[in-house]
């Protein structure tokens, strides 16, 4: 499977390392216009973890398996700063989810979401909450890659 990987922050770094540890050899994201100017991307799927790039639908449609985004608190806090907003809301249940990327940012069909309870979360910093979530990112990524390896492509289920 030919994977294009867009990632940022510590969660992105840890997920990229896990992919290499599992024997995948993803191409790490090509910045902005270079990526989207490619007329025929040589990839099967795009995996995004904390990337700030908005990927155009036209690019996603050229990938046989589409794009998958990992995001914390996907069911409760889509968009920017989901952990900070959840802490401010007093939330104690956190998650990492994966969804099919569409033209709507964080709006594609949910593939998987795994949860963890952090009772003292309202007194923690976002960095401390992320320490709880990093292993969940790896679990979700593993499940997604196993699903992708066993099917023609998940993009079709989100079309």
C-alpha positions as CSV (number, residue, x, y, z in Angstrom):
1,X,0.0,0.0,0.0
2,X,1.4,3.4,-1.1
3,X,0.8,5.9,1.7
4,X,1.1,9.6,1.6
5,X,1.4,10.9,5.2
6,X,0.6,14.4,6.4
7,X,1.3,14.9,10.0
8,X,2.2,17.5,12.6
9,X,2.8,17.8,16.3
10,X,3.8,15.0,18.7
11,X,0.8,12.8,17.7
12,X,1.8,13.0,14.1
13,X,5.4,12.1,14.9
14,X,4.4,9.1,17.0
15,X,2.0,7.8,14.4
16,X,4.7,8.2,11.6
17,X,7.2,6.3,13.8
18,X,4.6,3.5,14.4
19,X,4.0,3.1,10.7
20,X,7.8,2.7,10.0
21,X,8.0,0.2,13.0
22,X,5.2,-1.8,11.4
23,X,7.0,-2.0,8.1
24,X,5.2,0.7,6.1
25,X,7.2,3.2,4.1
26,X,4.9,6.2,3.8
27,X,5.9,9.2,1.8
28,X,6.0,12.2,4.2
29,X,3.9,15.0,3.0
30,X,4.9,17.3,0.2
31,X,4.2,20.9,1.2
32,X,1.1,22.7,-0.1
33,X,1.0,23.5,-3.8
34,X,3.6,20.8,-4.8
35,X,1.3,18.1,-3.4
36,X,-1.9,19.3,-5.1
37,X,-0.2,20.1,-8.4
38,X,0.5,16.4,-9.0
39,X,-1.8,15.3,-11.8
40,X,-1.5,11.5,-10.9
41,X,-0.5,10.9,-7.3
42,X,1.4,7.7,-7.0
43,X,-0.4,6.9,-3.7
44,X,-3.3,4.6,-2.7
45,X,-4.3,6.5,0.4
46,X,-3.5,9.7,2.4
47,X,-3.2,9.4,6.1
48,X,-3.4,12.7,8.1
49,X,-2.6,13.1,11.8
50,X,-2.7,16.7,13.0
51,X,-1.9,18.1,9.6
52,X,-3.0,21.7,9.1
53,X,-3.4,21.2,5.3
54,X,-6.9,21.3,3.8
55,X,-6.8,18.7,1.1
56,X,-8.9,19.4,-1.9
57,X,-11.6,16.9,-2.8
58,X,-10.2,16.7,-6.4
59,X,-7.0,15.4,-4.9
60,X,-8.7,12.9,-2.6
61,X,-10.8,11.6,-5.4
62,X,-7.7,10.6,-7.3
63,X,-6.6,8.3,-4.5
64,X,-7.9,4.8,-4.9
65,X,-8.6,4.5,-1.1
66,X,-9.2,8.2,-0.5
67,X,-8.0,10.0,2.7
68,X,-8.2,9.2,6.4
69,X,-7.8,11.7,9.1
70,X,-7.1,11.0,12.8
71,X,-8.6,13.5,15.2
72,X,-9.0,13.8,19.0
73,X,-12.6,14.1,20.3
74,X,-14.0,13.9,16.9
75,X,-17.6,13.2,18.1
76,X,-17.6,16.2,20.5
77,X,-15.0,18.8,19.3
78,X,-14.3,18.9,15.6
79,X,-11.9,21.6,14.3
80,X,-9.0,23.3,16.0
81,X,-8.0,22.9,19.6
82,X,-10.3,20.0,20.5
83,X,-8.5,19.1,23.6
84,X,-8.2,22.6,25.0
85,X,-11.9,23.2,24.3
86,X,-12.9,19.9,26.0
87,X,-10.8,20.7,29.1
88,X,-12.5,24.1,29.3
89,X,-15.9,22.4,29.0
90,X,-15.0,20.2,32.0
91,X,-15.0,17.0,29.9
92,X,-13.5,13.8,31.4
93,X,-14.0,11.4,28.5
94,X,-11.7,11.8,25.6
95,X,-11.2,10.0,22.3
96,X,-9.3,9.6,19.1
97,X,-11.2,8.9,16.0
98,X,-10.6,8.3,12.3
99,X,-12.8,9.5,9.6
100,X,-12.9,9.5,5.8
101,X,-11.7,12.9,4.5
102,X,-14.2,14.9,2.4
103,X,-14.6,18.5,1.3
104,X,-16.0,19.2,4.7
105,X,-13.2,19.6,7.2
106,X,-13.6,16.9,9.9
107,X,-17.0,16.1,8.5
108,X,-16.5,12.8,6.7
109,X,-18.0,9.5,7.8
110,X,-16.5,8.1,11.1
111,X,-14.6,4.9,10.8
112,X,-13.6,4.3,14.4
113,X,-13.4,6.1,17.6
114,X,-11.8,4.9,20.8
115,X,-12.4,6.5,24.2
116,X,-10.5,6.9,27.5
117,X,-11.7,8.4,30.8
118,X,-9.4,10.9,32.4
119,X,-11.2,11.8,35.7
120,X,-8.8,14.7,36.6
121,X,-8.7,16.1,33.0
122,X,-10.2,19.5,33.9
123,X,-7.2,20.2,36.0
124,X,-4.7,19.1,33.4
125,X,-3.0,20.9,30.5
126,X,-3.7,19.9,26.9
127,X,-0.1,18.4,26.8
128,X,-0.9,16.2,29.8
129,X,-4.2,15.0,28.2
130,X,-2.4,14.2,25.0
131,X,0.0,12.0,26.9
132,X,-3.1,9.8,27.8
133,X,-4.2,9.9,24.1
134,X,-1.0,9.0,22.3
135,X,-1.4,5.2,22.8
136,X,-5.0,5.6,21.6
137,X,-3.7,7.3,18.4
138,X,-1.5,4.2,17.8
139,X,-4.4,1.8,18.3
140,X,-6.7,3.7,16.0
141,X,-4.0,4.0,13.3
142,X,-3.3,0.3,13.6
143,X,-7.0,-0.6,13.2
144,X,-7.3,1.7,10.2
145,X,-4.2,0.3,8.4
146,X,-5.4,-3.2,9.1
147,X,-8.8,-2.3,7.6
148,X,-7.2,-0.7,4.5
149,X,-4.9,-3.7,4.0
150,X,-8.0,-6.0,3.9
151,X,-10.2,-4.2,1.5
152,X,-10.4,-2.5,-1.9
153,X,-10.7,0.9,-0.3
154,X,-12.6,2.7,2.4
155,X,-13.3,5.8,0.4
156,X,-16.1,4.1,-1.5
157,X,-18.0,3.7,1.8
158,X,-17.9,7.4,2.4
159,X,-19.0,8.5,-1.0
